[in-house]
Each structure stands twice: as C-alpha cells, then as structure tokens.
Amino acid sequence: MERTIIAAKEEAVAARIAAETANRAKSKFLAAATHDLRQPVQSLMLFSAALATGQEYGRTHEVLSHMDKALGALKGLLDSLLDISKLDAGIVHAKREAFPISDLMDAIDSGYAGVAAAKGLGWSVSAPDVAVHSDPNLLGRMVRNLVENAIRYTRHGVIGVECAVRGARLAISVRDTGIGIPPESLEEIFTEFHQLANPERDQKQGLGLGLAIVRRLAGLLDHPVDVRSVPGQGSVFTVEVPLDRVEAVGPDAPERLDGSGVFAILIDDNPVILMGLRALMEQWDYTLQTAESCDEAVAELSGAARAPDVIVADYRLREERTGTQAIHTIRARFGTHIPAVMLTGENSPECVHDSQTEGFTILHKPVEPEQLRRTLAEAIRAAGLRRPRSRHGVKQA
C-alpha cells in the first residue's frame, strides 16, 4: 500500500514537470512565431499607410481600405498571441495608479460605439464620478476584450458597459443580449483557443484568446472576474476594481503630432521596414536619417550639425548588437538624454529591463501608424523639446 502511494506521488510529480515543460515550450514557440510574423506585417502596415496619403477617391482607395482591414485583423491575432506569451513568461508587470474611471469609459465609448452601430446593435456606457486604483492599460485591455467578445457573439439587441460602486470596489460589467453560454462551458471559455459557435474556425471571430487573456490579467491585477449567462438570452461579465481618489486636473495642452523641425534617426536591420518607416514619417514632415546597424547610425550622425531629437530603433540589430546599445551610444556621443522609441517584435525580459533602466518606450510590431505617430509626439513632448523650424545642417540619407 505504501509503495503504491509513493509510486502515485512520483507519477504526479512527473506529470506536473512534464506539463510545466510543455507550457514553457508553448510559450517559447508563441514568442518566436509572433516575433517572426510581426516583421512582414509591420512592413505592410507602414507601406499601406504611406500609400493611403492622397488616395481619397477611386478604386485605389477602396483597395487600400480593404488592405487596412485585413492587416488590422492580422495585427489583432498577433497581438493576442504576443500577450499570451508575455503573460505566461511572467514579464508583464502591473503599474498601478489612481485615475478616473470615466477616462477609460470614454475611450471604450469612442472605440466601440461605431462598431456596435455598424452591426445594428444598441450601445450604452455609464460611468460614475469616481476613481479606481489599477493599471489603466491592463484594465483597459480586460474591458476591451470583454466588449469585443460581447459584440462578436451578439446578433441583435444591446451591448451595455455599466459601472456600480460596491463598497470599496467598482464593478465594471459588460452586458449583452447574445447567444449566451451553457453552464458546462462557463469555465472552458477562459481557456486558450476555446470558442462558442465557431466550428469552422472563422478567423473573423478571432483565435479564442480574448477571455484567456482576461483571466490572466485578472490574476495579475487581483481583479476578480465573474460571469453570469442564460443560453439564448445573453451574458454579463463583471470585473471588480479597487476604488481610489484622484485630484481633478486641468485639460492637457493640445497635442502636436506633426514632425516639422524634428530630426529623427531610424535604426533597423530590416531594410524593408526601414523603407516603410521612412516613407511614412516623411509624410509626417520629419527630417530623417536611416541606418541598418549601430555602427552605421553613429557614422551617419558624425556629420550631423546637431543631435537627433528622437531615436527609433529595433531591439535586435546586426553583429549581435541591440537597439539599447545604439541608443546608449548615440546619447553618449552627443552628451544628452535623447528620447527614444524601441519599435520591436521582441518580448524578452532583457528588452523590458532595458526600457526601464535606459528610459525608452517600447512599441511591439506590428504597430498602428497612428499609435507610432502619437508615441513619437509624446516622447518629444515629455523631453521638453524645443523644436527648431530650420532643417539646415542635417544631411538626408
């Protein structure tokens, strides 16, 4: 009897080790696959955005519109895969702060009211005048995933995003009148690649990772998630978030998104992405210098009359160098802390650590052109850059 118990324990330990090994292998595969796939997608998005400028009418505009939709869908799939791999690798860390819940609800309303209307669905959002304590980006991802799930599985009726104070917490509920969830599937819906009513694996309905990401983020943030559903009538997903207080702040100054007078150095060992970046940022009126390696960037800047105002670099560069080294070298060369944006498909802990120690922003490929544009503007604004209007003294690549 004792030997049987010991054998059973050994088998259980062996099974656990095997499961953990398989899970690490899966995460490693997802990280590598998404990194390699994101590079060509990023190139396509940059070129598509550059081509769209000035193409307001005719067949070309229609084709570009369809291309943008297809690339947007592909980007969403890759983003979900990347999120899963990062969460499983333990490199996502919550940055909690106090913020008005109305900020998040306004963004949700702006982002999805039109989507719901296009599908013929009613739409409502409500938010009390309270603040919560959470990571605004991660909480936003949770709510967006729940809203997208609700819209996807609702053919008619109403989608509602509601907030209610419950003691020391705020309950954020996403309510739909969709197909509902059978009781036996209430737990399965939070597993990877599980989808209801999609036996054909229609990719327009996603990969089935949205709720898996919600479950992982709920654990990371300690925000309990509850689901109630009646098949054929609809579902309600609720996230509970701690309340907090914030002082009112005045409105921000209007954002300036153009690159007029801004000198940027672009570093990427992929010449196609480099061409796409250049074509796009020239449309935004930046003055540009490009390089495919750290050494080339330093060499090209040796003849510049002034330091670059912003650095855009990939993480993995030629000769086993990194974008971090390029940023550090250029900053040292000019003796100033130049704002930098890391545009990369990398999701390693080293990259995250470098961003924190060296003080640069990470954008994961493929990034939407508008997101890149705003991130550059924010990096420049945060650095307090006084941008000269003249472009003289900066040689073009």
C-alpha positions in Angstrom: 0.0 0.0 0.0 2.8 2.4 0.9 4.7 1.6 -2.3 1.5 2.3 -4.3 1.1 5.7 -2.6 4.8 6.6 -3.3 4.5 5.5 -6.9 1.4 7.6 -7.3 3.1 10.7 -5.9 6.1 10.2 -8.2 3.8 9.9 -11.2 2.0 13.1 -10.1 5.3 15.0 -9.8 6.5 13.6 -13.2 3.2 14.7 -14.8 3.4 18.2 -13.3 7.0 18.6 -14.5 6.0 17.4 -18.0 3.1 19.8 -18.1 5.3 22.8 -17.0 7.9 21.8 -19.6 5.2 21.7 -22.3 3.8 25.0 -21.2 7.3 26.7 -21.3 7.8 25.2 -24.8 4.4 26.5 -25.9 5.2 30.0 -24.6 8.7 29.9 -26.3 7.1 28.8 -29.6 4.5 31.6 -29.4 7.1 34.2 -28.6 9.3 33.2 -31.5 6.4 32.8 -34.0 4.9 36.1 -33.2 8.3 37.9 -33.4 9.0 36.5 -36.9 5.4 37.1 -38.2 5.2 40.6 -36.9 8.1 41.8 -39.1 6.5 41.4 -42.5 3.1 42.6 -41.2 4.7 45.8 -39.9 6.2 46.5 -43.3 2.9 46.1 -45.0 1.2 48.4 -42.5 3.8 51.1 -43.0 3.6 51.0 -46.8 -0.2 50.8 -46.7 -0.4 54.0 -44.6 2.1 55.8 -46.8 0.3 54.8 -50.0 -3.1 56.0 -48.5 -1.9 59.6 -48.3 -3.5 61.5 -51.1 -5.6 58.5 -52.3 -9.0 59.8 -51.3 -11.1 58.6 -54.2 -11.4 55.8 -56.7 -10.5 52.1 -56.8 -7.1 52.5 -55.2 -8.6 54.0 -52.1 -11.1 51.1 -51.9 -8.4 48.5 -52.3 -6.2 50.2 -49.6 -9.2 50.3 -47.3 -9.7 46.6 -47.6 -6.0 46.0 -47.1 -6.1 48.1 -43.9 -9.0 46.0 -42.6 -7.2 42.7 -43.3 -3.9 44.0 -41.8 -5.8 45.2 -38.7 -7.4 41.8 -38.2 -4.0 40.1 -38.6 -2.4 42.5 -36.1 -5.2 41.7 -33.6 -4.4 38.0 -33.9 -0.7 38.5 -33.4 -1.3 40.9 -30.5 -3.3 38.2 -28.7 -0.6 35.6 -29.3 2.1 38.0 -28.0 0.0 38.9 -25.0 -0.4 35.3 -24.0 3.3 34.5 -24.4 4.3 37.6 -22.4 1.8 36.8 -19.6 2.9 33.2 -19.4 6.6 34.2 -19.4 5.9 36.5 -16.4 7.3 39.6 -17.9 4.2 41.7 -17.7 4.2 43.9 -14.6 1.3 46.0 -13.4 1.9 49.7 -13.0 -1.0 50.7 -10.7 -2.1 54.3 -10.3 -5.2 56.2 -9.4 -7.3 57.5 -12.4 -10.9 58.5 -13.1 -12.9 55.6 -14.5 -14.5 58.0 -16.8 -11.2 58.2 -18.8 -11.4 54.5 -19.6 -15.1 54.5 -20.2 -14.8 57.5 -22.6 -12.1 55.6 -24.6 -14.3 52.4 -24.7 -17.3 54.5 -25.9 -15.3 56.2 -28.6 -13.7 52.9 -29.7 -16.8 50.7 -29.9 -19.9 52.8 -30.4 -19.4 52.8 -34.1 -18.6 49.1 -34.2 -21.8 48.2 -32.4 -23.9 50.6 -34.6 -22.4 49.1 -37.8 -23.7 45.7 -36.6 -27.1 47.2 -35.8 -26.7 46.8 -32.1 -27.8 49.2 -29.3 -25.0 50.6 -27.3 -24.7 52.3 -23.9 -21.9 53.2 -21.5 -22.2 54.7 -18.0 -19.5 55.8 -15.5 -19.8 57.4 -12.1 -17.6 60.2 -11.0 -15.1 58.0 -9.1 -11.5 56.9 -9.4 -10.0 53.5 -9.3 -6.6 52.1 -8.4 -5.3 49.9 -11.2 -3.1 49.7 -14.2 -5.0 51.7 -16.8 -3.5 49.9 -19.8 -4.1 46.4 -18.5 -7.5 47.1 -17.1 -8.4 48.7 -20.4 -7.3 45.5 -22.2 -9.6 43.5 -20.0 -12.6 45.6 -20.7 -11.9 45.9 -24.4 -11.6 42.1 -24.7 -15.0 41.7 -22.9 -16.6 44.3 -25.1 -15.2 42.7 -28.3 -16.4 39.3 -27.1 -19.9 40.7 -26.4 -20.2 42.3 -29.9 -18.9 39.2 -31.6 -21.5 36.9 -30.1 -24.5 39.3 -30.2 -26.6 39.3 -33.4 -29.3 41.7 -32.2 -30.2 43.6 -29.1 -27.9 45.8 -26.9 -24.4 45.9 -25.6 -24.0 47.8 -22.3 -21.0 48.7 -20.2 -22.0 49.7 -16.7 -20.2 50.7 -13.5 -21.5 50.3 -10.0 -19.9 51.1 -6.6 -19.8 48.0 -4.3 -18.3 49.0 -1.0 -14.6 49.6 -1.6 -14.7 48.3 -5.2 -16.1 49.4 -8.5 -17.9 46.7 -10.5 -17.4 47.1 -14.3 -20.0 45.0 -16.1 -20.2 44.2 -19.8 -23.8 43.1 -20.6 -25.0 41.6 -23.9 -28.1 40.0 -25.4 -26.2 37.5 -27.3 -26.2 33.7 -27.7 -25.4 33.1 -24.0 -23.1 30.4 -22.6 -24.2 26.9 -21.5 -23.5 26.2 -17.8 -21.0 23.4 -18.6 -18.9 25.9 -20.7 -18.6 28.7 -18.1 -15.1 27.6 -17.1 -14.0 26.4 -20.5 -14.5 29.8 -22.1 -11.4 31.1 -20.2 -9.1 28.5 -21.8 -6.9 29.2 -24.8 -8.5 28.8 -28.3 -11.9 27.9 -26.9 -14.7 29.4 -29.0 -18.5 29.0 -28.9 -20.5 28.6 -32.1 -17.5 28.7 -34.4 -16.8 25.1 -35.5 -15.4 26.4 -38.9 -12.8 28.4 -37.0 -13.8 31.6 -38.9 -10.8 33.9 -38.3 -13.0 36.9 -38.3 -14.1 35.7 -34.8 -10.5 35.7 -33.5 -8.4 32.9 -32.1 -10.3 32.3 -28.9 -7.7 34.0 -26.8 -9.6 37.1 -25.5 -11.1 35.6 -22.4 -7.9 33.6 -21.7 -6.1 37.0 -21.6 -8.8 38.4 -19.3 -8.3 35.5 -16.9 -4.6 36.0 -16.7 -4.8 39.8 -16.3 -7.4 39.3 -13.6 -4.9 37.2 -11.7 -2.1 39.6 -12.3 -4.1 42.7 -11.1 -6.1 40.9 -8.4 -9.4 42.0 -10.1 -11.9 39.2 -9.7 -14.0 38.3 -12.8 -17.5 36.9 -12.6 -19.7 35.7 -15.4 -23.5 35.1 -15.4 -25.2 33.8 -18.5 -28.5 32.4 -19.8 -28.3 30.5 -23.1 -30.3 32.3 -25.8 -30.7 35.5 -23.7 -27.2 36.9 -23.1 -24.3 37.2 -20.7 -22.9 39.6 -18.1 -19.1 39.7 -17.4 -18.1 41.7 -14.3 -14.7 42.9 -13.2 -14.2 44.3 -9.7 -11.6 47.0 -9.3 -10.4 48.8 -6.1 -11.7 52.4 -5.7 -9.3 55.3 -5.1 -9.3 59.1 -5.1 -7.6 61.5 -7.5 -7.4 65.2 -7.6 -9.0 66.9 -10.6 -6.6 68.0 -13.2 -6.9 70.7 -15.9 -7.1 69.8 -19.5 -3.9 68.9 -21.3 -2.5 71.2 -23.9 -3.5 70.2 -27.5 -1.2 67.5 -28.9 1.1 68.4 -31.8 1.5 65.3 -33.9 3.5 66.6 -36.9 7.2 66.2 -37.2 8.0 69.6 -38.6 11.5 70.7 -37.4 12.2 67.3 -35.7 15.3 65.3 -36.7 14.9 61.5 -36.2 17.4 58.7 -36.6 15.8 55.4 -37.7 17.7 52.1 -37.0 16.5 48.7 -38.2 18.4 45.8 -39.7 15.4 45.0 -41.9 15.7 47.3 -45.0 12.1 46.8 -45.9 10.8 48.1 -42.6 13.3 50.9 -42.7 12.0 51.9 -46.1 8.4 51.8 -44.8 9.2 53.9 -41.8 11.0 56.5 -43.9 8.1 56.7 -46.4 5.6 57.1 -43.6 7.5 59.6 -41.4 8.3 61.7 -44.4 4.5 62.1 -44.8 4.6 63.5 -41.2 7.2 66.0 -42.1 10.1 64.6 -40.1 13.7 65.1 -41.1 15.2 61.6 -41.2 18.5 59.7 -41.2 18.4 55.9 -41.5 20.8 53.2 -40.6 20.8 49.4 -40.5 23.2 48.9 -37.6 24.5 50.6 -34.5 27.9 51.4 -36.1 26.2 52.8 -39.3 24.0 55.0 -37.2 27.0 56.5 -35.3 28.8 57.0 -38.6 25.9 58.7 -40.3 25.4 61.1 -37.3 29.1 62.1 -37.3 28.4 64.6 -40.0 25.1 66.0 -38.5 25.1 69.6 -37.3 23.0 68.7 -34.3 21.9 65.8 -32.2 18.8 63.9 -33.3 15.6 64.9 -31.5 14.4 61.3 -31.2 15.7 57.8 -31.9 13.6 55.0 -33.3 15.3 51.6 -33.2 14.7 47.9 -33.4 15.9 45.8 -30.5 17.8 43.1 -32.3 20.4 44.6 -34.7 23.3 43.3 -36.7 26.5 41.9 -35.3 24.7 40.7 -32.1 24.2 44.4 -31.1 20.9 45.7 -29.7 18.9 48.9 -30.0 19.7 49.6 -26.4 23.4 49.8 -27.2 22.6 52.1 -30.2 20.5 54.4 -28.0 23.2 54.5 -25.3 26.0 55.1 -27.8 24.2 58.0 -29.6 23.2 59.6 -26.3 26.9 59.4 -25.1 28.1 60.8 -28.5 26.0 63.9 -28.1 26.1 64.1 -24.3 22.3 64.4 -23.9 19.4 62.2 -23.0 17.7 61.9 -26.4 14.1 60.5 -26.2 13.9 57.1 -27.9 11.2 54.6 -29.1 12.0 50.9 -29.4 9.9 49.5 -32.3 10.4 45.8 -32.0 8.9 42.3 -32.1 11.0 41.3 -29.1 9.2 40.5 -25.8 12.2 39.2 -23.8 12.7 40.3 -20.1 16.0 41.9 -21.2 14.2 44.3 -23.5 11.7 45.3 -20.8 14.5 45.7 -18.3 16.5 47.9 -20.7 13.5 50.1 -21.3 13.2 50.7 -17.6 16.9 51.4 -17.0 17.6 53.4 -20.1 14.3 55.2 -20.2 12.8 54.5 -23.6 9.3 53.5 -24.8 8.6 50.0 -26.3 6.1 49.6 -29.2 5.6 46.0 -30.3 5.4 45.3 -34.0 3.2 45.5 -35.9 2.2 48.9 -34.5 -0.6 51.0 -36.0 0.9 54.1 -37.8 -1.3 56.5 -35.7 0.0 54.9 -32.5 3.6 55.3 -33.6 2.8 58.9 -34.5 1.3 59.7 -31.1 4.1 57.9 -29.2 6.7 59.9 -31.0 4.9 63.1 -30.2 4.5 62.1 -26.6 8.2 61.2 -26.3 9.2 64.5 -27.8 6.8 66.4 -25.6 7.9 64.6 -22.4 11.5 65.5 -23.2 10.5 69.2 -23.3 12.0 69.5 -26.8 12.1 73.0 -28.3 12.0 72.1 -31.9 13.8 74.3 -34.4 11.9 75.1 -37.5 15.0 75.1 -39.8 16.2 71.9 -41.4 19.6 73.3 -42.4 22.7 71.4 -41.3 21.1 67.9 -41.3 22.1 65.8 -44.3 19.5 63.5 -45.8 20.2 59.8 -46.3 
